Amino acid sequence: MLLCCSATVLIATIYALISQSRNSLGDIPISVPAGSHEIAWLAPSNSSVTWQRFVEAVLFFSHSNCGQDISIDTRGAFPSNPRTIPAIKFTWKSKSLIWSWYRTDDEYEIVGKLITRIPQPIAIIGGASTESAIKLATAITKDGSPNVIDRPVMILTTATANHLRGNERNFHGRENLMTLHKGLSFRFGFSNYQMATLILDFLKQQNTWSGPLPAPWIMRWVDDPYATDLEEAIDLAWRTLPEKDKIQKGFSQIISVKSSVGGLQRPNSDELLAASNFASRAIVNSNTEGNWLALCGQLFPSRRLLKTLAQFTDSRLKGYTIISGDTLGFNTVYRDWEELWPVKDLPFSVVFFCHQNPVSSEYGFNPNPPAEKKNLASGTDDLLLNRDLIQALTEAWRNIGEADHSATLASVIRNIKYSHDGPRFAPLEADFSFLFDNDGNRNSGSGEHIVTLSPSRLPRDMKKEGTVEVWSANGLTASSRFSRIRQLIQPVFSK
């Protein structure tokens, strides 16, 4: 039976408090019964709410067409003993699959424990960020053994970087993230280049500019591997636009911020300098219709810099469109806007990316709950991404034998296709496209969404309400690729 959202949040909150008391020696892998398989879900010990959302996605999956013939036991998902590994058990025919949450430290030592246990997990899920994906891949392939092909499949969630540079974890030159555990890596979110290309397509098709797209201003934090890769992806996406769609004179203008370390509100000295440099240069070279700034950073650095830019009074800055990757998040600008996103103070239009539909009524989105039930306005993009992950891996697990391991699982995952109700194992089904490309990246056209935030046009002394729009990017043709699926007005909660 599905748990109501408020009940699962309460359980997760209680469990989060219990988890803080866990032993400093770290988790010990569970014993996997003979004939069973395990998938390890890795996240820090403060990820109880994220695990709760994963469990919610499991419950949604249990009521889907693909999950109805599977017995799902979630009684071990929130154990009372902090030393007990949270686990969910799937049973299908005579087979069983255990999904276990192992809590990670900075060096991912749990991975070594899992790899040396017999049997190993058939897959390890992690990589919510580029940095965590690097750590996970490094841990899986740590000893350089020629038998790395026997290691578990690596499943990345929302790590988006395409390439890593020489100053990141001692890599030489530029290395593709998906080759760190080559042949056994799959990414369920979309890459930075896919996000950048889609956003530029959106800007052009929505007639944001009346003519060709000018070269972007790009703000990036150099100590963040996600930011440096997104900067490169946006620049490449602009340069590879059709000639008729871009202004040929000029190049991307990059402003680097040395450090992303800072608080919730106050910008650090590097961010202040970068904002000042941008404003002084942009005011001289700008007009209100042809300018856009790509903000390549995590949530809090981006928020601090936007608040700083909003303090500049020159009207030519007010016409800017700000684009971002996936770090801003739907919850930030809608559910939590009063705490995390100062929408009433920002004069910029903002365009950013979601890996899935953040406003699915089927998955529990409520556009205007009362204030005491604010959690009901949570975006559904994480539930849908987890649904895809659970469904794809379950479909693959059904099609391997009890003695099969990672290489066989990976070969089956490559035959997973994407349908309107999620991934399915259908290698001979011509009506659907493969979910992954040859490198393990998720193929475009399988869930992307765009979110736009437009400022209020009312005078500052009047009640101001921003507009949030959500666009699906799953159209069949280029001319109909984007369709608006919901328009929302802030403030969103009844007082």
C-alpha positions as semicolon CSV with decimal commas, in nm:
position;residue;x (nm);y (nm);z (nm)
1;M;0,000;0,000;0,000
2;L;0,125;0,349;-0,080
3;L;0,220;0,559;0,219
4;C;0,079;0,910;0,222
5;C;0,338;1,180;0,162
6;S;0,314;1,330;0,511
7;A;0,354;0,988;0,674
8;T;0,663;0,901;0,475
9;V;0,815;1,242;0,546
10;L;0,756;1,187;0,920
11;I;0,915;0,841;0,904
12;A;1,213;0,978;0,712
13;T;1,257;1,263;0,961
14;I;1,256;1,027;1,258
15;Y;1,495;0,794;1,078
16;A;1,728;1,085;0,995
17;L;1,763;1,157;1,369
18;I;1,833;0,791;1,441
19;S;2,094;0,772;1,163
20;Q;2,305;1,049;1,315
21;S;2,405;0,818;1,599
22;R;2,559;0,552;1,378
23;N;2,903;0,401;1,451
24;S;3,202;0,583;1,301
25;L;3,341;0,255;1,163
26;G;3,090;0,269;0,878
27;D;2,846;0,021;0,732
28;I;2,915;-0,351;0,704
29;P;2,773;-0,518;0,391
30;I;2,479;-0,747;0,455
31;S;2,486;-1,118;0,382
32;V;2,311;-1,188;0,050
33;P;2,129;-1,526;0,040
34;A;2,230;-1,777;-0,225
35;G;2,047;-1,722;-0,552
36;S;1,970;-1,358;-0,468
37;H;2,109;-1,040;-0,618
38;E;2,178;-0,708;-0,450
39;I;2,180;-0,350;-0,582
40;A;2,364;-0,108;-0,352
41;W;2,231;0,248;-0,322
42;L;2,505;0,478;-0,194
43;A;2,452;0,814;-0,025
44;P;2,583;1,005;0,280
45;S;2,424;0,942;0,619
46;N;2,230;1,272;0,598
47;S;2,037;1,149;0,291
48;S;1,733;1,008;0,473
49;V;1,486;1,228;0,284
50;T;1,647;1,127;-0,047
51;W;1,614;0,760;0,053
52;Q;1,253;0,822;0,154
53;R;1,185;0,960;-0,195
54;F;1,348;0,650;-0,343
55;V;1,119;0,432;-0,133
56;E;0,820;0,637;-0,252
57;A;0,926;0,569;-0,611
58;V;0,944;0,197;-0,531
59;L;0,586;0,212;-0,406
60;F;0,470;0,391;-0,720
61;F;0,651;0,127;-0,926
62;S;0,471;-0,151;-0,737
63;H;0,139;-0,024;-0,877
64;S;0,267;0,010;-1,235
65;N;0,214;-0,245;-1,511
66;C;0,579;-0,353;-1,481
67;G;0,566;-0,397;-1,105
68;Q;0,233;-0,562;-1,038
69;D;0,366;-0,919;-1,058
70;I;0,653;-0,847;-0,818
71;S;0,619;-0,892;-0,442
72;I;0,775;-0,587;-0,277
73;D;0,865;-0,582;0,092
74;T;0,953;-0,235;0,232
75;R;0,939;-0,328;0,601
76;G;1,318;-0,300;0,626
77;A;1,338;0,039;0,455
78;F;1,346;0,238;0,782
79;P;1,494;0,015;1,056
80;S;1,488;0,136;1,416
81;N;1,843;0,015;1,483
82;P;2,095;0,259;1,329
83;R;2,338;-0,029;1,269
84;T;2,088;-0,209;1,046
85;I;2,123;-0,155;0,672
86;P;1,800;-0,012;0,523
87;A;1,677;-0,255;0,259
88;I;1,388;-0,330;0,025
89;K;1,326;-0,680;-0,113
90;F;1,177;-0,766;-0,453
91;T;1,058;-1,123;-0,518
92;W;0,963;-1,245;-0,864
93;K;0,897;-1,612;-0,934
94;S;1,185;-1,789;-0,757
95;K;1,423;-1,489;-0,770
96;S;1,489;-1,214;-0,519
97;L;1,653;-0,872;-0,548
98;I;1,765;-0,664;-0,249
99;W;1,803;-0,285;-0,272
100;S;2,028;-0,171;0,015
101;W;2,129;0,178;0,131
102;Y;2,494;0,195;0,233
103;R;2,608;0,525;0,380
104;T;2,927;0,667;0,234
105;D;3,226;0,849;0,373
106;D;3,443;1,089;0,175
107;E;3,657;0,811;0,027
108;Y;3,375;0,565;-0,044
109;E;3,536;0,291;0,163
110;I;3,210;0,093;0,159
111;V;3,271;0,019;-0,211
112;G;3,586;-0,181;-0,130
113;K;3,390;-0,380;0,129
114;L;3,115;-0,456;-0,121
115;I;3,353;-0,557;-0,399
116;T;3,544;-0,801;-0,175
117;R;3,227;-0,959;-0,039
118;I;3,095;-1,271;-0,211
119;P;2,872;-1,215;-0,394
120;Q;2,932;-0,857;-0,507
121;P;2,634;-0,633;-0,579
122;I;2,531;-0,657;-0,943
123;A;2,506;-0,276;-0,952
124;I;2,600;0,024;-0,740
125;I;2,386;0,339;-0,759
126;G;2,543;0,679;-0,681
127;G;2,674;0,984;-0,858
128;A;2,416;1,245;-0,767
129;S;2,685;1,503;-0,848
130;T;2,992;1,508;-1,069
131;E;3,224;1,499;-0,769
132;S;3,046;1,199;-0,614
133;A;3,051;1,020;-0,952
134;I;3,428;1,066;-0,971
135;K;3,469;0,926;-0,620
136;L;3,243;0,629;-0,696
137;A;3,419;0,540;-1,022
138;T;3,758;0,577;-0,854
139;A;3,652;0,345;-0,571
140;I;3,510;0,078;-0,803
141;T;3,828;0,066;-1,015
142;K;4,069;0,147;-0,732
143;D;4,332;-0,128;-0,754
144;G;4,369;-0,118;-1,134
145;S;4,298;-0,489;-1,161
146;P;4,257;-0,627;-1,513
147;N;3,937;-0,789;-1,388
148;V;3,756;-0,455;-1,355
149;I;3,501;-0,595;-1,603
150;D;3,390;-0,821;-1,316
151;R;3,312;-0,521;-1,094
152;P;2,951;-0,409;-1,038
153;V;2,768;-0,196;-1,293
154;M;2,791;0,174;-1,200
155;I;2,461;0,360;-1,213
156;L;2,480;0,741;-1,204
157;T;2,174;0,946;-1,117
158;T;2,218;1,321;-1,177
159;A;2,595;1,356;-1,232
160;T;2,603;1,558;-1,554
161;A;2,966;1,629;-1,653
162;N;3,079;1,513;-1,996
163;H;3,452;1,545;-1,935
164;L;3,695;1,573;-1,646
165;R;4,012;1,777;-1,656
166;G;4,366;1,717;-1,538
167;N;4,325;1,895;-1,204
168;E;4,035;1,671;-1,098
169;R;4,143;1,353;-0,918
170;N;4,475;1,348;-1,108
171;F;4,325;1,273;-1,447
172;H;4,545;1,343;-1,747
173;G;4,407;1,580;-2,009
174;R;4,033;1,550;-2,069
175;E;3,867;1,223;-1,980
176;N;3,510;1,117;-2,048
177;L;3,325;1,055;-1,722
178;M;3,157;0,748;-1,871
179;T;3,491;0,580;-1,951
180;L;3,616;0,570;-1,593
181;H;3,435;0,234;-1,557
182;K;3,409;0,166;-1,927
183;G;3,134;-0,059;-2,057
184;L;2,972;-0,089;-1,714
185;S;2,846;0,268;-1,658
186;F;2,499;0,408;-1,723
187;R;2,371;0,761;-1,658
188;F;1,998;0,803;-1,584
189;G;2,009;1,182;-1,591
190;F;2,122;1,389;-1,887
191;S;2,466;1,532;-1,958
192;N;2,574;1,896;-1,952
193;Y;2,597;1,907;-2,331
194;Q;2,245;1,766;-2,366
195;M;2,116;2,027;-2,120
196;A;2,298;2,312;-2,295
197;T;2,178;2,208;-2,641
198;L;1,819;2,174;-2,525
199;I;1,812;2,514;-2,352
200;L;1,954;2,688;-2,659
201;D;1,692;2,518;-2,876
202;F;1,427;2,639;-2,634
203;L;1,552;2,998;-2,643
204;K;1,542;3,001;-3,022
205;Q;1,202;2,833;-3,059
206;Q;1,040;3,058;-2,800
207;N;1,155;3,366;-2,992
208;T;1,347;3,498;-2,692
209;W;1,553;3,678;-2,953
210;S;1,404;3,829;-3,267
211;G;1,716;3,746;-3,465
212;P;2,025;3,527;-3,441
213;L;2,145;3,428;-3,094
214;P;2,436;3,638;-2,968
215;A;2,735;3,480;-2,799
216;P;2,672;3,421;-2,429
217;W;2,829;3,561;-2,120
218;I;2,937;3,262;-1,910
219;M;3,000;3,277;-1,536
220;R;3,176;2,970;-1,397
221;W;3,335;2,868;-1,066
222;V;3,676;2,718;-1,142
223;D;3,690;2,497;-0,830
224;D;3,375;2,307;-0,934
225;P;3,413;2,025;-1,194
226;Y;3,044;2,050;-1,280
227;A;3,073;2,423;-1,349
228;T;3,382;2,400;-1,568
229;D;3,227;2,124;-1,779
230;L;2,893;2,306;-1,813
231;E;3,077;2,620;-1,929
232;E;3,245;2,418;-2,204
233;A;2,915;2,252;-2,299
234;I;2,729;2,584;-2,333
235;D;3,007;2,737;-2,540
236;L;3,015;2,431;-2,768
237;A;2,636;2,424;-2,802
238;W;2,637;2,788;-2,913
239;R;2,926;2,743;-3,158
240;T;2,759;2,441;-3,320
241;L;2,426;2,615;-3,378
242;P;2,327;2,643;-3,747
243;E;2,487;2,950;-3,902
244;K;2,151;3,123;-3,945
245;D;2,073;3,091;-3,574
246;K;2,374;3,269;-3,426
247;I;2,559;3,595;-3,459
248;Q;2,896;3,519;-3,611
249;K;3,085;3,813;-3,469
250;G;3,215;3,768;-3,120
251;F;3,294;3,480;-2,889
252;S;3,160;3,357;-2,557
253;Q;3,272;3,595;-2,285
254;I;3,380;3,393;-1,982
255;I;3,410;3,536;-1,633
256;S;3,577;3,305;-1,384
257;V;3,507;3,293;-1,011
258;K;3,798;3,143;-0,819
259;S;3,609;3,004;-0,521
260;S;3,258;2,870;-0,462
261;V;3,301;2,860;-0,085
262;G;3,053;3,085;0,094
263;G;2,737;3,112;0,301
264;L;2,370;3,117;0,219
265;Q;2,333;3,490;0,159
266;R;2,657;3,686;0,150
267;P;2,879;3,651;-0,161
268;N;3,247;3,581;-0,113
269;S;3,510;3,828;-0,231
270;D;3,567;3,642;-0,560
271;E;3,194;3,651;-0,638
272;L;3,174;4,022;-0,561
273;L;3,462;4,090;-0,797
274;A;3,314;3,871;-1,071
275;A;2,972;4,039;-1,041
276;S;3,129;4,384;-1,059
277;N;3,340;4,290;-1,363
278;F;3,039;4,144;-1,540
279;A;2,815;4,441;-1,469
280;S;3,068;4,700;-1,583
281;R;3,145;4,513;-1,905
282;A;2,788;4,407;-1,981
283;I;2,643;4,756;-1,935
284;V;2,883;4,895;-2,195
285;N;2,819;4,620;-2,449
286;S;2,455;4,533;-2,385
287;N;2,106;4,599;-2,503
288;T;1,792;4,472;-2,336
289;E;1,684;4,226;-2,608
290;G;1,997;4,040;-2,708
291;N;2,176;3,934;-2,393
292;W;2,199;3,626;-2,185
293;L;2,416;3,502;-1,903
294;A;2,491;3,133;-1,849
295;L;2,536;3,070;-1,478
296;C;2,754;2,761;-1,432
297;G;2,753;2,688;-1,062
298;Q;2,586;2,508;-0,775
299;L;2,270;2,637;-0,605
300;F;2,412;2,856;-0,330
301;P;2,694;3,021;-0,529
302;S;2,445;3,091;-0,811
303;R;2,193;3,233;-0,566
304;R;2,453;3,458;-0,403
305;L;2,572;3,591;-0,736
306;L;2,221;3,661;-0,867
307;K;2,131;3,851;-0,552
308;T;2,447;4,057;-0,601
309;L;2,368;4,130;-0,966
310;A;2,013;4,232;-0,873
311;Q;2,156;4,520;-0,669
312;F;2,295;4,689;-0,980
313;T;2,048;4,956;-1,085
314;D;2,131;4,996;-1,454
315;S;1,816;4,908;-1,649
316;R;2,019;4,739;-1,922
317;L;2,093;4,453;-1,682
318;K;1,724;4,401;-1,608
319;G;1,666;4,265;-1,958
320;Y;1,901;3,974;-1,918
321;T;1,793;3,614;-1,945
322;I;1,979;3,386;-1,704
323;I;2,021;3,021;-1,801
324;S;2,144;2,742;-1,579
325;G;2,181;2,366;-1,578
326;D;2,000;2,146;-1,327
327;T;2,133;2,283;-0,998
328;L;1,868;2,548;-0,930
329;G;1,590;2,291;-0,914
330;F;1,213;2,323;-0,929
331;N;1,172;2,303;-0,551
332;T;1,411;2,595;-0,506
333;V;1,211;2,838;-0,717
334;Y;0,861;2,711;-0,635
335;R;0,819;2,522;-0,308
336;D;1,106;2,688;-0,120
337;W;1,116;3,024;-0,294
338;E;1,068;3,228;0,023
339;E;1,369;3,064;0,189
340;L;1,601;2,976;-0,101
341;W;1,502;3,185;-0,399
342;P;1,436;3,558;-0,356
343;V;1,201;3,575;-0,653
344;K;1,054;3,911;-0,552
345;D;1,397;4,072;-0,560
346;L;1,528;3,937;-0,890
347;P;1,454;4,123;-1,214
348;F;1,591;3,849;-1,442
349;S;1,414;3,584;-1,645
350;V;1,558;3,244;-1,560
351;V;1,563;2,925;-1,769
352;F;1,687;2,595;-1,626
353;F;1,671;2,219;-1,678
354;C;1,490;1,929;-1,509
355;H;1,573;1,565;-1,579
356;Q;1,204;1,469;-1,559
357;N;0,859;1,624;-1,521
358;P;0,855;1,820;-1,191
359;V;0,475;1,876;-1,190
360;S;0,321;1,532;-1,243
361;S;-0,019;1,509;-1,073
362;E;0,000;1,130;-1,109
363;Y;0,305;1,134;-0,882
364;G;0,152;1,361;-0,621
365;F;0,228;1,720;-0,722
366;N;-0,015;1,970;-0,566
367;P;0,025;2,319;-0,716
368;N;-0,135;2,513;-0,430
369;P;-0,144;2,333;-0,096
370;P;-0,213;2,511;0,231
371;A;0,097;2,644;0,405
372;E;0,100;2,368;0,669
373;K;0,124;2,105;0,389
374;K;0,395;2,278;0,191
375;N;0,571;1,947;0,120
376;L;0,288;1,852;-0,118
377;A;0,420;2,113;-0,362
378;S;0,745;1,918;-0,398
379;G;0,857;1,862;-0,754
380;T;0,814;1,511;-0,893
381;D;1,124;1,501;-1,113
382;D;1,322;1,300;-0,856
383;L;1,038;1,046;-0,818
384;L;1,016;0,998;-1,194
385;L;1,392;0,963;-1,234
386;N;1,392;0,703;-0,954
387;R;1,095;0,533;-1,120
388;D;1,293;0,502;-1,444
389;L;1,597;0,369;-1,259
390;I;1,398;0,115;-1,058
391;Q;1,197;0,001;-1,358
392;A;1,497;-0,032;-1,591
393;L;1,712;-0,223;-1,342
394;T;1,421;-0,448;-1,244
395;E;1,349;-0,525;-1,608
396;A;1,717;-0,610;-1,659
397;W;1,728;-0,822;-1,342
398;R;1,431;-1,029;-1,461
399;N;1,629;-1,122;-1,770
400;I;1,949;-1,249;-1,607
401;G;2,009;-1,584;-1,441
402;E;2,079;-1,643;-1,074
403;A;2,450;-1,698;-1,144
404;D;2,488;-1,402;-1,381
405;H;2,669;-1,087;-1,275
406;S;2,762;-0,739;-1,395
407;A;2,869;-0,804;-1,755
408;T;2,545;-0,989;-1,830
409;L;2,340;-0,725;-1,651
410;A;2,509;-0,448;-1,855
411;S;2,435;-0,627;-2,183
412;V;2,067;-0,649;-2,090
413;I;2,053;-0,283;-1,980
414;R;2,179;-0,184;-2,326
415;N;1,861;-0,338;-2,467
416;I;1,629;-0,138;-2,242
417;K;1,402;0,094;-2,439
418;Y;1,196;0,396;-2,337
419;S;0,817;0,403;-2,370
420;H;0,551;0,648;-2,254
421;D;0,524;0,461;-1,923
422;G;0,895;0,431;-1,859
423;P;1,181;0,193;-1,946
424;R;1,112;-0,162;-2,058
425;F;1,311;-0,457;-2,186
426;A;1,196;-0,472;-2,547
427;P;1,498;-0,526;-2,777
428;L;1,281;-0,624;-3,074
429;E;1,019;-0,350;-3,027
430;A;1,065;-0,109;-3,318
431;D;0,826;0,156;-3,186
432;F;1,056;0,259;-2,900
433;S;1,407;0,401;-2,886
434;F;1,694;0,267;-2,679
435;L;1,729;0,435;-2,340
436;F;2,111;0,452;-2,355
437;D;2,370;0,522;-2,623
438;N;2,687;0,316;-2,672
439;D;2,871;0,504;-2,395
440;G;2,594;0,455;-2,140
441;N;2,459;0,811;-2,163
442;R;2,083;0,849;-2,161
443;N;1,949;0,928;-2,506
444;S;1,772;1,260;-2,563
445;G;1,395;1,259;-2,595
446;S;1,331;1,041;-2,290
447;G;1,215;1,279;-2,020
448;E;1,377;1,624;-2,043
449;H;1,188;1,931;-1,917
450;I;1,256;2,304;-1,911
451;V;1,146;2,540;-1,633
452;T;1,122;2,917;-1,676
453;L;1,088;3,180;-1,405
454;S;0,966;3,523;-1,510
455;P;0,974;3,821;-1,272
456;S;0,670;4,022;-1,179
457;R;0,603;4,324;-1,400
458;L;0,434;4,512;-1,116
459;P;0,596;4,812;-0,946
460;R;0,820;4,732;-0,650
461;D;0,576;4,872;-0,391
462;M;0,290;4,644;-0,507
463;K;0,228;4,277;-0,435
464;K;0,455;4,093;-0,676
465;E;0,403;3,746;-0,817
466;G;0,650;3,569;-1,044
467;T;0,543;3,318;-1,308
468;V;0,682;2,965;-1,325
469;E;0,626;2,765;-1,644
470;V;0,712;2,402;-1,707
471;W;0,778;2,280;-2,061
472;S;0,803;1,923;-2,186
473;A;1,075;1,861;-2,444
474;N;0,939;1,534;-2,580
475;G;0,780;1,659;-2,902
476;L;0,821;1,438;-3,207
477;T;0,950;1,708;-3,442
478;A;1,178;2,009;-3,404
479;S;0,891;2,253;-3,461
480;S;0,678;2,091;-3,189
481;R;0,951;1,981;-2,953
482;F;0,846;2,200;-2,660
483;S;0,498;2,212;-2,511
484;R;0,396;2,404;-2,200
485;I;0,237;2,163;-1,954
486;R;0,179;2,392;-1,657
487;Q;0,188;2,761;-1,564
488;L;0,214;2,855;-1,197
489;I;0,187;3,186;-1,016
490;Q;0,366;3,276;-0,694
491;P;0,311;3,302;-0,403
492;V;0,187;2,946;-0,417
493;F;0,069;2,859;-0,066
494;S;-0,249;2,958;0,109
495;K;-0,185;3,149;0,430
